Amino acid sequence: MRVVLAEDSVLLREGVARLLEDQGFDVVAQTGTADDLMLKVRSYSPNVVIVDIRMPPTHTDEGLKAAQEIREAYPEVGVLVLSQYVEPAYAMELLAVSAEGVGYLLKDRVSDVGEFAAAVRRVGEGGSALDPAIVSQLVGRRRRNDPIDSLTPREREVLEHMAQGRSNQGIADELVVSERAVEKHVTSIFVKLRLPHAPEDHRRVLAVLTYLRS
């Protein structure tokens, strides 16, 4: 899997690149600016881009804008934001169109190299990876008559893990239940959120978007 890495801290950038290479990724390019990131994406056609939100010259939202531009111009490229800050508004901007191929992780909360590598791979393959802190912030306020309110506590727990990008087996392992039990919860979630099966829709992604937007 080909990766382009954008991070203005040289030490952090080199460290992340080394970790990814040790996990079998091909880090095809690195950069410290958002403008150069767009050039690297055009030149190297990566599967996934890892980018910080706050980058030179103003250190505000240059990385976010580059991420949005990449999603618009290269929808096949996954975008993983690796930030020091919990920015729910920025996360919603990234998720506005789709949760497919999008991730938002917090630097200080990445404590397991294997899980980080799995998140990068998941985003590169079109899945999602959201830090639980981001999910909690996004669902802090919910509108009235929200279909999410019809879910049981266990179904909400399953859906929260889905929002973090976990598979049914991954959720089963986390909750210490059978994969079959998780499948039943997922089916119930689809019914309660009024997400009928349709070949052109990805119900798992639609369920996550409903959860986050609510």
C-alpha positions, -999 to +999 in steps of 0.1 A: +000+000+000+014+033-011+015+062+014+022+099+012+029+115+045+024+152+053+037+165+087+057+196+094+076+181+123+106+163+108+111+140+138+075+129+139+073+126+101+104+104+100+092+084+129+058+077+114+074+068+081+098+043+097+069+027+116+048+023+085+077+009+065+083-016+093+047-026+089+050-033+052+038+000+037+055+018+009+060+054+020+065+069-015+068+106-005+070+129+025+064+166+028+061+194+054+036+216+036+001+213+024+009+228-010+036+203-017+013+176-006-010+181-036+020+179-059+031+146-042-004+131-046-005+140-083+030+126-088+029+094-068-008+082-069-009+069-033-036+046-018-037+067+013-025+101+025-017+109+061-019+146+069-018+169+099-046+196+102-024+225+112+005+230+088+026+259+075+024+288+068-004+298+092-007+265+112-045+267+112-063+245+087-040+241+057-039+203+061-076+200+064-082+220+032-056+198+014-074+167+027-108+180+014-092+189-020-077+154-022-111+138-015-128+159-042-101+155-068-090+119-060-119+101-044-101+068-047-073+080-023-080+075+014-073+104+038-062+099+074-059+130+095-034+126+123-038+155+146-029+167+181-063+183+186-099+171+189-116+192+162-152+179+158-161+206+132-132+197+110-141+160+114-176+167+102-163+186+072-143+156+062-173+133+067-198+156+050-199+137+017-190+102+029-172+082+056-156+059+031-118+062+030-116+087+059-098+086+092-092+110+121-068+099+148-052+118+177-014+117+179-012+114+217-037+085+217-019+063+192-004+038+216-003+006+195+017+004+163-003-026+150-036-008+155-023+023+139-011+003+109-045-015+107-063+019+107-041+032+079-047+001+059-084+003+065-087+039+053-066+030+023-090+002+014-120+025+016-130+020+053-130+045+082-110+050+113-122+075+139-107+080+174-133+073+201-127+109+214-138+123+181-169+100+180-178+111+215-176+148+206-196+143+174-225+125+192-225+148+222-256+166+210-284+148+193-316+163+177-351+155+189-369+125+174-335+110+164-338+074+152-306+068+172-328+070+203-345+038+193-313+018+196-306-003+227-275+005+247-258-026+232-267-015+197-253+019+203-221+003+216-219-018+184-226+013+162-199+033+181-174+005+173-186+005+137-178+043+136-143+035+147-139+013+117-140-021+134-152-052+115-179-075+130-152-098+142-133-069+157-164-057+175-171-093+188-136-095+202-139-061+219-173-068+234-165-105+242-195-118+223-200-140+192-197-127+157-232-140+151-245-118+180-228-088+165-244-096+131-279-096+147-272-062+163-260-048+130-291-060+112-313-045+139-294-012+136-301-011+099-338-017+105-342+009+132-322+035+112-344+028+082-316+017+059-331-010+036-308-031+015-299-015-018-270-026-041-259+010-047-257+019-010-232+008+017-255+005+047-226+002+072-212+036+061-247+051+060-254+039+096-221+055+108-230+088+090-264+088+106-248+082+140-222+109+136-246+135+122-272+129+149 
